[in-house]
Amino acid sequence: MLRLLICSDLRKNLLLSLRNGATTLADLRDVTGASSTAAIHALRELERERLTLQDDKRNYLLTSSGKVVALHLESFVKTVDVITQFGTFWLGHDLSGIPDDFLKNIGFLQDSVLLTSTPTDVFNAFSTFVTLLEKAKVIKGVLPVFTPGLLDIFADLAALDIPIELVVTREVLDTVLELVDRSALKNVLKPNLKLFVIEQNPKTVFTVTDYFFILGLFRFDGSYDYSNELLSYSVEGIQWGRGLFDHYMRASKEIQF
């Protein structure tokens, strides 16, 4: 069945096109760009696998099994697209910080763009991130690396009544405490900026806001790659990012001074 669907763009597209209900052959032909002969042949192959059928009006629709397969096929197609689009990004980085449940839904990041450094702008990814933050209304982030000046940026945004929640590692927290007086940090954290500490290293750096999600990863040697970050403005991408943040939030504790 997998070979039947994956090895034919027409069969795959027909199955996905039928997710919205009964459809005429003419509409299927328009959507897929196939001839009537090719579409009918492909539909008969799907029917033999009990994935599609025809009703009494000769419209085509999915069987109960077909609906389940179509849902998984859509997810699989999105996953393959994400892996193909950003193959170098995934292959060159450690994904152990992303739980399996989120890797299964990595297709949610389909409508993303890869921010990369250039010879004339080695900080392109970071500078783009900072620019995007200025328009955010809600900010949630996981930061297992310390970036000089970033805490000041978050503090300035919090002063503008932007609610911010940041999950940091113990190592990052200790570095912050070395550079900032505790009493000063206590003032910074009120009332809109909340800091949480997590004992494990998430091995991923990301921020999710009301309108974008940005993801960075570590290299296999343990160093963080500041040069490449994945950016998504899509509803699915933001949803994926919020879920990942909640995952790490549950494993952290709020810092009280």
Backbone bond lengths (Angstrom), bond angles and torsions (degrees), N, CA, C in turn:
res aa  C-N    CA-C-N  psi(-1)  N-CA   C-N-CA  omega(-1)  CA-C   N-CA-C  phi
1 M - - - 1.467 - - 1.530 110.91 -
2 L 1.354 115.40 -39.84 1.463 119.38 178.54 1.524 110.54 -60.85
3 R 1.336 115.85 -43.29 1.465 119.76 178.92 1.532 110.74 -65.12
4 L 1.317 116.24 -37.77 1.465 121.38 179.47 1.520 110.76 -58.70
5 L 1.329 116.99 -41.00 1.462 121.20 -174.46 1.518 112.81 -86.91
6 I 1.320 116.92 -43.21 1.456 120.41 -173.12 1.526 112.29 -78.28
7 C 1.322 116.76 -30.14 1.466 119.70 -175.92 1.525 113.18 -84.37
8 S 1.309 117.58 3.34 1.463 120.97 179.18 1.523 109.40 -138.54
9 D 1.323 116.59 113.29 1.463 119.93 177.05 1.528 110.62 -61.94
10 L 1.333 116.86 -34.38 1.465 120.02 -178.20 1.522 110.61 -66.31
11 R 1.335 117.42 -49.85 1.466 119.65 179.84 1.534 110.76 -61.95
12 K 1.313 115.75 -41.70 1.465 120.30 178.94 1.521 110.41 -61.20
13 N 1.335 117.45 -47.38 1.465 121.25 -177.99 1.521 112.23 -68.25
14 L 1.320 117.20 -34.05 1.461 120.24 176.69 1.527 111.00 -63.74
15 L 1.322 115.45 -45.39 1.456 119.71 -179.27 1.530 110.86 -62.80
16 L 1.322 116.19 -42.83 1.462 120.12 179.99 1.532 111.46 -68.98
17 S 1.336 116.55 -32.31 1.465 120.39 -179.07 1.520 112.15 -70.67
18 L 1.315 117.03 -23.19 1.459 121.28 -177.02 1.534 112.88 -87.46
19 R 1.328 117.52 3.22 1.470 119.48 -178.36 1.525 112.48 -65.12
20 N 1.323 117.25 -24.49 1.464 120.06 -177.02 1.520 114.03 -88.60
21 G 1.334 117.26 4.73 1.453 119.72 177.60 1.513 113.56 117.77
22 A 1.340 115.45 -172.61 1.463 121.89 -177.23 1.525 111.27 -57.06
23 T 1.339 116.03 134.58 1.461 121.87 -174.40 1.523 109.53 -137.57
24 T 1.308 116.69 142.47 1.464 120.43 178.86 1.525 110.10 -76.76
25 L 1.314 115.13 160.17 1.456 120.18 177.21 1.527 110.19 -61.84
26 A 1.327 116.83 -38.72 1.469 120.30 -179.33 1.533 110.90 -61.83
27 D 1.325 116.52 -42.22 1.468 120.07 179.47 1.528 111.09 -67.17
28 L 1.326 115.99 -39.73 1.466 119.68 178.22 1.526 110.75 -64.77
29 R 1.320 114.96 -38.26 1.467 119.81 178.16 1.529 110.35 -64.06
30 D 1.330 116.60 -41.02 1.467 120.09 -179.95 1.527 111.67 -66.54
31 V 1.320 115.46 -41.28 1.468 120.05 -177.32 1.521 111.45 -68.71
32 T 1.318 117.22 -41.95 1.465 120.75 -175.13 1.526 113.26 -89.81
33 G 1.335 116.58 -20.17 1.461 119.29 -177.23 1.512 113.32 78.07
34 A 1.328 116.81 12.25 1.459 121.42 -177.98 1.526 110.91 -92.21
35 S 1.317 116.24 159.36 1.459 121.05 174.56 1.518 109.02 -75.05
36 S 1.335 116.34 163.63 1.461 119.72 178.41 1.517 111.22 -60.17
37 T 1.323 116.60 -42.33 1.464 121.13 -178.78 1.530 111.42 -60.87
38 A 1.347 116.14 -46.37 1.466 120.37 -178.63 1.526 110.43 -66.93
39 A 1.343 117.19 -41.23 1.458 120.77 -178.79 1.524 110.98 -65.06
40 I 1.352 116.85 -43.91 1.465 120.62 -179.65 1.526 110.83 -63.27
41 H 1.336 116.37 -41.99 1.472 120.35 178.79 1.530 110.55 -61.52
42 A 1.338 116.86 -44.82 1.462 120.86 179.99 1.527 111.10 -66.02
43 L 1.332 117.56 -39.69 1.459 121.30 179.38 1.529 111.66 -65.34
44 R 1.323 116.43 -36.20 1.462 119.73 177.33 1.527 111.03 -65.73
45 E 1.340 116.09 -36.46 1.466 119.59 176.78 1.531 110.38 -65.12
46 L 1.323 116.88 -40.33 1.463 120.92 177.70 1.529 111.02 -67.45
47 E 1.317 115.34 -35.63 1.463 120.20 179.57 1.525 110.97 -67.17
48 R 1.330 116.31 -36.41 1.466 119.76 178.82 1.532 111.04 -63.30
49 E 1.329 116.11 -28.89 1.469 120.42 177.19 1.528 111.43 -88.70
50 R 1.360 115.92 6.28 1.465 122.85 178.59 1.537 112.01 61.56
51 L 1.316 115.24 36.54 1.462 120.85 177.55 1.524 111.50 -100.12
52 T 1.332 117.26 -26.85 1.464 121.69 178.71 1.526 109.43 -133.58
53 L 1.326 115.13 165.32 1.466 121.28 174.63 1.526 108.50 -156.02
54 Q 1.322 116.04 173.80 1.460 122.03 176.04 1.523 109.24 -114.40
55 D 1.349 115.86 140.36 1.457 118.83 176.62 1.526 109.33 -88.99
56 D 1.323 116.88 -174.76 1.463 120.66 -176.22 1.528 112.97 -69.32
57 K 1.339 117.08 -12.20 1.469 121.11 176.84 1.528 111.43 -97.43
58 R 1.328 116.14 7.09 1.469 123.32 179.23 1.526 112.44 69.71
59 N 1.322 116.25 18.87 1.456 119.90 172.08 1.521 109.52 -84.01
60 Y 1.310 116.41 152.91 1.458 121.19 -179.75 1.535 109.77 -97.96
61 L 1.337 115.83 143.51 1.455 120.55 177.16 1.518 110.17 -152.67
62 L 1.317 115.29 166.00 1.456 121.02 -179.81 1.523 110.34 -82.06
63 T 1.323 116.29 144.73 1.454 120.67 169.58 1.532 107.46 -77.52
64 S 1.310 116.95 175.06 1.464 119.94 176.93 1.525 110.70 -59.44
65 S 1.325 116.02 -41.93 1.466 119.91 177.58 1.523 110.55 -66.29
66 G 1.321 115.13 -38.11 1.461 119.76 179.90 1.517 112.40 -62.10
67 K 1.346 116.91 -36.91 1.457 120.61 179.24 1.529 110.80 -63.14
68 V 1.324 115.59 -42.53 1.470 119.76 179.57 1.528 110.29 -65.00
69 V 1.331 115.96 -46.08 1.461 120.36 -179.24 1.530 110.79 -62.86
70 A 1.342 116.36 -40.44 1.469 120.45 -179.47 1.525 111.57 -62.00
71 L 1.333 116.64 -39.67 1.458 120.36 178.36 1.521 111.26 -62.33
72 H 1.316 116.74 -45.06 1.459 120.12 179.47 1.521 111.67 -71.61
73 L 1.312 116.41 -32.85 1.456 119.98 178.74 1.525 110.22 -65.39
74 E 1.333 116.60 -40.93 1.460 120.51 178.64 1.530 110.04 -60.83
75 S 1.326 116.13 -44.84 1.460 120.62 178.89 1.523 110.91 -62.95
76 F 1.323 116.32 -41.48 1.462 121.09 179.96 1.523 111.25 -64.59
77 V 1.325 116.53 -42.81 1.466 120.94 179.86 1.528 110.58 -62.41
78 K 1.343 115.91 -42.65 1.461 119.73 178.72 1.524 110.99 -64.83
79 T 1.335 116.09 -40.36 1.464 120.26 179.59 1.522 110.91 -62.37
80 V 1.321 116.09 -46.98 1.461 120.29 179.36 1.526 110.83 -61.10
81 D 1.332 116.32 -38.57 1.459 121.04 179.79 1.527 110.82 -64.08
82 V 1.341 116.74 -43.90 1.471 120.73 179.32 1.529 110.63 -64.41
83 I 1.315 117.12 -43.73 1.460 120.99 179.99 1.525 110.64 -65.02
84 T 1.326 116.16 -38.98 1.469 120.64 -179.08 1.523 111.69 -71.06
85 Q 1.340 116.24 -45.04 1.466 120.62 -179.06 1.519 112.48 -60.26
86 F 1.327 115.30 -43.80 1.460 120.15 -172.06 1.528 111.44 -119.83
87 G 1.335 114.82 40.90 1.461 120.91 -175.94 1.516 113.70 -55.04
88 T 1.327 117.58 -46.41 1.463 121.65 -178.47 1.525 110.95 -64.03
89 F 1.323 116.32 -38.13 1.468 121.38 179.97 1.526 110.51 -61.89
90 W 1.334 117.80 -46.65 1.465 120.51 -178.83 1.523 111.23 -71.19
91 L 1.320 117.05 -43.59 1.460 120.51 -175.24 1.519 112.70 -66.65
92 G 1.334 116.57 -29.51 1.461 119.75 -175.52 1.509 114.96 -91.42
93 H 1.336 117.72 6.54 1.459 119.80 -174.64 1.532 112.90 -134.86
94 D 1.323 114.08 159.18 1.457 122.77 179.00 1.530 109.30 -82.05
95 L 1.323 117.38 119.53 1.467 121.90 -178.44 1.528 112.16 -100.66
96 S 1.340 117.17 10.27 1.461 119.39 -175.39 1.528 112.65 -67.07
97 G 1.328 118.17 -15.78 1.455 120.89 178.24 1.519 113.64 -82.53
98 I 1.321 116.54 -5.60 1.462 120.81 178.60 1.528 108.35 -104.53
99 P 1.330 118.68 113.15 1.469 121.60 -178.33 1.530 112.05 -58.65
100 D 1.320 115.66 154.55 1.472 120.96 -177.20 1.519 112.74 -56.45
101 D 1.342 117.44 -38.35 1.463 119.80 -179.16 1.522 111.47 -60.58
102 F 1.326 117.05 -31.28 1.457 120.60 179.13 1.531 111.18 -83.31
103 L 1.325 116.92 -32.92 1.463 119.78 174.97 1.526 110.25 -63.83
104 K 1.332 116.47 -34.22 1.464 120.20 178.10 1.526 111.12 -62.52
105 N 1.336 116.35 -30.89 1.463 121.25 -178.21 1.524 112.28 -106.45
106 I 1.310 116.90 26.06 1.456 120.05 -176.40 1.532 111.49 -66.82
107 G 1.330 115.94 -13.66 1.457 120.50 174.53 1.522 112.46 -62.81
108 F 1.341 117.00 -17.36 1.464 120.92 176.44 1.530 111.07 -61.52
109 L 1.324 116.72 -20.27 1.469 121.18 -178.62 1.530 111.83 -92.82
110 Q 1.314 116.25 17.45 1.471 121.28 -176.07 1.523 112.29 -56.60
111 D 1.315 117.95 -46.20 1.464 121.62 -177.54 1.531 110.07 -90.78
112 S 1.306 115.83 63.79 1.461 121.84 -179.73 1.515 110.30 -120.20
113 V 1.318 115.41 168.32 1.470 121.43 173.46 1.521 107.63 -129.10
114 L 1.311 116.22 150.26 1.456 120.95 -179.77 1.523 109.21 -100.39
115 L 1.325 115.88 119.30 1.459 121.24 176.00 1.521 108.29 -88.56
116 T 1.317 117.19 124.98 1.453 120.91 -178.72 1.524 110.55 -130.41
117 S 1.311 114.73 155.44 1.458 119.94 176.12 1.520 109.88 -74.58
118 T 1.305 115.88 155.21 1.457 122.18 176.51 1.527 108.13 -125.92
119 P 1.325 118.21 161.77 1.469 119.86 178.95 1.523 113.11 -57.11
120 T 1.325 116.18 -27.60 1.469 119.52 -179.01 1.523 112.89 -97.63
121 D 1.340 116.67 -7.51 1.467 120.45 179.73 1.523 109.16 -148.87
122 V 1.328 115.27 82.88 1.458 119.85 -175.52 1.530 111.67 -72.85
123 F 1.328 117.19 -15.80 1.466 120.86 179.62 1.532 111.42 -106.88
124 N 1.322 117.06 27.59 1.467 121.24 -176.16 1.522 112.03 -56.94
125 A 1.340 116.79 -47.49 1.468 119.90 -177.51 1.525 111.12 -62.39
126 F 1.334 116.46 -46.44 1.461 120.04 -177.44 1.523 111.74 -68.51
127 S 1.316 117.79 -43.22 1.470 120.31 -178.96 1.524 111.20 -65.54
128 T 1.333 117.36 -35.95 1.462 121.21 176.13 1.520 109.98 -64.17
129 F 1.328 116.19 -42.71 1.463 122.06 178.10 1.532 111.28 -58.69
130 V 1.314 116.78 -47.05 1.470 121.00 -179.07 1.525 110.31 -63.28
131 T 1.329 117.09 -40.89 1.470 120.99 178.74 1.525 111.20 -62.63
132 L 1.332 116.29 -41.62 1.462 120.54 179.92 1.528 111.58 -66.08
133 L 1.333 116.62 -35.38 1.464 120.61 -179.38 1.523 112.11 -59.15
134 E 1.320 116.69 -32.31 1.463 121.27 -175.17 1.529 112.83 -62.05
135 K 1.346 117.11 -21.78 1.462 120.78 -178.10 1.524 112.97 -104.32
136 A 1.337 116.59 1.31 1.461 120.47 -177.04 1.525 111.73 -76.80
137 K 1.323 115.70 146.88 1.463 121.60 177.94 1.527 111.64 -104.83
138 V 1.321 116.48 -20.08 1.464 123.33 176.94 1.518 106.97 -143.69
139 I 1.337 117.37 135.91 1.459 120.52 -177.13 1.524 109.79 -132.94
140 K 1.334 115.68 128.80 1.460 121.93 175.37 1.522 107.14 -133.22
141 G 1.336 117.00 132.07 1.455 118.18 -176.90 1.513 113.64 -146.17
142 V 1.324 115.23 154.47 1.466 123.03 173.17 1.524 106.70 -118.02
143 L 1.354 115.59 119.27 1.465 120.73 -171.17 1.525 111.26 -129.33
144 P 1.324 118.05 88.40 1.461 120.55 176.51 1.532 112.71 -85.16
145 V 1.324 117.02 6.60 1.471 121.35 176.06 1.531 108.00 -126.60
146 F 1.332 115.25 149.00 1.458 120.21 179.48 1.518 109.36 -97.71
147 T 1.325 115.50 124.91 1.465 121.44 177.93 1.528 108.43 -116.75
148 P 1.330 117.86 113.34 1.467 120.69 -178.71 1.530 111.60 -53.81
149 G 1.325 115.38 133.75 1.459 120.23 177.10 1.510 114.86 89.51
150 L 1.342 116.98 -18.20 1.467 118.71 -176.40 1.522 111.76 -69.43
151 L 1.351 116.74 -36.86 1.459 119.17 178.25 1.527 110.92 -62.37
152 D 1.343 116.49 -37.79 1.470 120.20 177.91 1.527 110.94 -63.59
153 I 1.332 115.84 -38.43 1.469 120.19 178.81 1.523 110.08 -63.57
154 F 1.340 116.06 -44.91 1.464 119.91 178.44 1.527 111.08 -64.48
155 A 1.335 117.07 -39.09 1.461 120.78 179.37 1.524 110.83 -63.10
156 D 1.330 116.65 -41.22 1.473 120.95 178.42 1.518 111.14 -63.80
157 L 1.333 116.43 -39.63 1.462 120.24 179.27 1.530 110.70 -69.10
158 A 1.329 116.20 -38.62 1.469 120.08 178.11 1.521 110.66 -63.21
159 A 1.328 116.13 -34.06 1.471 120.50 178.62 1.526 111.25 -66.44
160 L 1.330 116.16 -18.31 1.470 121.31 177.47 1.529 111.03 -93.66
161 D 1.327 115.77 17.46 1.478 122.78 178.99 1.520 113.44 68.65
162 I 1.335 116.60 30.05 1.460 121.45 173.98 1.530 107.52 -92.02
163 P 1.343 119.32 116.55 1.468 120.18 178.56 1.534 111.09 -69.82
164 I 1.329 115.51 128.20 1.465 121.29 -175.44 1.528 109.76 -131.64
165 E 1.323 116.70 133.16 1.460 123.12 174.70 1.517 108.20 -126.90
166 L 1.336 116.35 124.73 1.460 121.34 -177.45 1.522 110.20 -125.51
167 V 1.322 116.33 130.20 1.456 122.65 175.02 1.527 107.37 -103.23
168 V 1.325 116.57 121.50 1.469 121.07 -178.91 1.523 109.47 -124.45
169 T 1.311 116.33 160.60 1.462 121.04 176.00 1.519 109.39 -82.36
170 R 1.318 116.03 165.72 1.459 120.82 177.70 1.527 110.43 -60.44
171 E 1.319 116.61 -37.29 1.466 120.92 179.96 1.525 111.35 -63.46
172 V 1.328 116.45 -44.10 1.463 120.65 178.52 1.523 110.45 -65.23
173 L 1.323 116.81 -41.47 1.462 120.69 179.36 1.527 110.83 -61.19
174 D 1.328 116.66 -44.42 1.463 120.27 179.65 1.525 110.98 -61.62
175 T 1.324 116.74 -38.37 1.465 120.52 178.41 1.524 110.96 -65.26
176 V 1.330 115.98 -41.95 1.472 120.58 178.16 1.524 110.35 -61.72
177 L 1.329 116.58 -42.82 1.464 120.77 -177.94 1.524 111.79 -67.45
178 E 1.321 116.62 -27.63 1.462 120.14 177.37 1.521 111.20 -70.99
179 L 1.319 116.03 -31.38 1.460 120.79 -174.98 1.514 113.58 -95.52
180 V 1.333 116.64 -21.85 1.458 120.53 -175.03 1.525 110.00 -124.12
181 D 1.324 116.71 134.53 1.451 121.44 176.32 1.533 109.67 -62.74
182 R 1.348 116.76 138.85 1.468 120.62 -176.96 1.523 112.27 -57.48
183 S 1.312 116.63 -42.79 1.465 119.85 -179.26 1.520 110.79 -65.17
184 A 1.347 115.61 -38.09 1.459 119.57 177.80 1.523 110.51 -66.67
185 L 1.336 115.42 -40.07 1.466 119.66 179.55 1.523 110.43 -66.20
186 K 1.314 116.59 -37.10 1.468 121.04 178.16 1.523 110.73 -60.23
187 N 1.315 116.81 -40.04 1.467 121.05 178.21 1.520 111.45 -68.21
188 V 1.353 115.13 -36.88 1.466 120.32 179.80 1.521 110.82 -64.18
189 L 1.332 115.83 -37.35 1.464 120.61 -173.97 1.523 113.67 -78.16
190 K 1.305 118.38 -1.91 1.457 120.57 179.12 1.516 110.28 -114.13
191 P 1.328 117.14 141.23 1.476 126.85 -6.54 1.521 112.74 -101.22
192 N 1.347 117.58 -7.81 1.470 120.00 -169.53 1.526 115.17 -100.46
193 L 1.323 117.20 -15.32 1.461 120.26 -178.12 1.524 110.17 -104.57
194 K 1.329 116.69 116.94 1.460 121.71 179.78 1.521 109.47 -114.98
195 L 1.323 114.42 136.71 1.458 121.18 -177.46 1.524 109.22 -115.10
196 F 1.332 116.01 135.01 1.456 121.94 179.24 1.525 108.67 -126.24
197 V 1.318 116.81 145.52 1.459 120.12 -179.56 1.527 109.41 -113.68
198 I 1.320 115.18 139.76 1.460 121.77 177.97 1.523 107.89 -123.98
199 E 1.320 116.97 135.76 1.458 120.56 -174.67 1.529 111.78 -77.68
200 Q 1.312 117.73 -33.75 1.457 120.31 178.89 1.522 110.47 -82.76
201 N 1.306 116.66 159.31 1.465 120.80 175.67 1.523 108.53 -91.56
202 P 1.337 118.74 115.06 1.471 121.08 -178.57 1.529 113.71 -63.97
203 K 1.319 117.01 -20.55 1.470 122.14 -179.72 1.523 112.66 57.46
204 T 1.299 115.71 25.56 1.464 121.02 173.88 1.517 107.91 -153.58
205 V 1.313 116.22 143.99 1.459 122.38 -179.71 1.526 107.18 -118.63
206 F 1.325 116.90 124.21 1.462 117.73 180.00 1.516 111.21 -154.68
207 T 1.309 114.59 158.55 1.461 122.48 176.54 1.518 108.09 -136.74
208 V 1.329 116.13 135.24 1.455 120.92 176.99 1.526 107.91 -125.73
209 T 1.317 116.03 132.98 1.460 121.88 -179.14 1.520 108.95 -125.30
210 D 1.322 116.00 -167.77 1.453 120.21 178.79 1.522 112.22 -72.38
211 Y 1.356 117.31 -16.78 1.461 116.80 -176.46 1.534 115.35 -136.21
212 F 1.329 118.73 -1.10 1.463 118.57 174.58 1.520 110.56 -153.46
213 F 1.342 113.93 160.58 1.462 122.60 174.69 1.520 107.09 -132.63
214 I 1.328 116.83 132.47 1.459 120.50 -179.39 1.523 109.05 -130.70
215 L 1.320 116.67 134.82 1.462 122.62 -172.28 1.521 110.81 -128.08
216 G 1.330 115.38 130.94 1.454 121.57 173.70 1.519 109.54 -124.29
217 L 1.331 117.11 155.71 1.456 121.11 -176.00 1.524 111.88 -132.67
218 F 1.315 114.97 163.97 1.457 121.74 176.93 1.529 109.73 -91.96
219 R 1.327 115.02 151.27 1.462 120.08 172.43 1.522 108.30 -78.36
220 F 1.326 116.39 169.80 1.457 120.61 -177.70 1.531 112.37 -69.47
221 D 1.326 117.27 -18.90 1.461 119.84 178.17 1.533 112.21 -84.56
222 G 1.348 117.22 2.20 1.450 121.20 177.62 1.508 115.18 94.57
223 S 1.327 118.18 -5.63 1.463 121.41 179.31 1.524 110.08 -87.49
224 Y 1.329 115.42 147.59 1.455 119.29 179.51 1.521 110.05 -84.97
225 D 1.326 116.47 137.89 1.459 122.45 -179.09 1.526 109.98 -92.96
226 Y 1.328 116.53 99.73 1.464 121.10 179.05 1.533 112.16 -77.42
227 S 1.318 116.69 -9.09 1.466 120.51 -171.59 1.521 114.71 -88.39
228 N 1.332 116.98 -16.47 1.465 120.14 -175.57 1.520 110.76 -136.20
229 E 1.329 116.17 124.20 1.456 120.73 177.45 1.523 109.14 -142.04
230 L 1.321 114.98 143.01 1.461 121.17 -178.69 1.529 109.10 -95.05
231 L 1.322 116.55 128.56 1.467 122.06 -175.91 1.523 110.71 -119.69
232 S 1.329 116.15 130.87 1.465 121.05 178.80 1.518 110.05 -131.44
233 Y 1.345 115.33 136.79 1.460 121.76 173.63 1.526 110.97 -107.29
234 S 1.327 117.17 -2.24 1.463 120.57 -173.02 1.524 111.78 -75.12
235 V 1.330 115.43 155.46 1.468 121.14 177.65 1.523 110.16 -59.93
236 E 1.335 116.78 -42.23 1.460 120.49 -179.18 1.522 111.24 -66.31
237 G 1.333 116.84 -40.62 1.455 120.52 179.81 1.515 111.62 -63.66
238 I 1.330 116.62 -43.34 1.465 121.50 178.58 1.528 110.09 -65.80
239 Q 1.319 116.30 -40.21 1.470 120.60 177.41 1.527 110.54 -60.77
240 W 1.328 116.51 -42.93 1.465 122.16 179.02 1.522 109.72 -61.93
241 G 1.338 116.49 -43.57 1.455 121.40 -179.68 1.522 112.55 -65.62
242 R 1.323 117.04 -40.03 1.470 120.32 178.93 1.526 110.69 -63.99
243 G 1.320 115.64 -40.25 1.465 119.07 178.47 1.519 111.43 -63.69
244 L 1.334 116.58 -41.00 1.459 120.68 179.30 1.528 110.53 -65.91
245 F 1.342 116.66 -38.16 1.459 119.69 177.35 1.530 110.51 -64.38
246 D 1.328 117.50 -44.74 1.461 121.27 179.01 1.527 110.80 -59.51
247 H 1.327 116.55 -36.52 1.463 121.39 178.20 1.519 110.62 -58.61
248 Y 1.323 116.72 -47.17 1.462 120.04 -178.65 1.524 112.57 -79.26
249 M 1.305 117.11 -28.19 1.464 120.48 176.14 1.530 110.57 -62.33
250 R 1.336 116.03 -40.46 1.471 120.07 -179.76 1.530 112.09 -64.11
251 A 1.319 116.26 -23.59 1.474 120.35 -178.84 1.529 112.40 -95.40
252 S 1.329 117.58 6.07 1.460 121.85 -176.40 1.519 111.90 -117.17
253 K 1.334 115.30 170.15 1.450 121.34 177.80 1.544 108.84 -130.26
254 E 1.334 115.04 140.02 1.464 118.64 -179.90 1.525 109.95 -68.83
255 I 1.313 114.99 140.35 1.459 121.02 -179.82 1.530 109.13 -85.25
256 Q 1.302 115.45 127.34 1.459 121.11 178.26 1.525 108.74 -114.21
257 F 1.344 116.55 131.28 1.484 121.10 179.49 1.520 109.27 -113.50
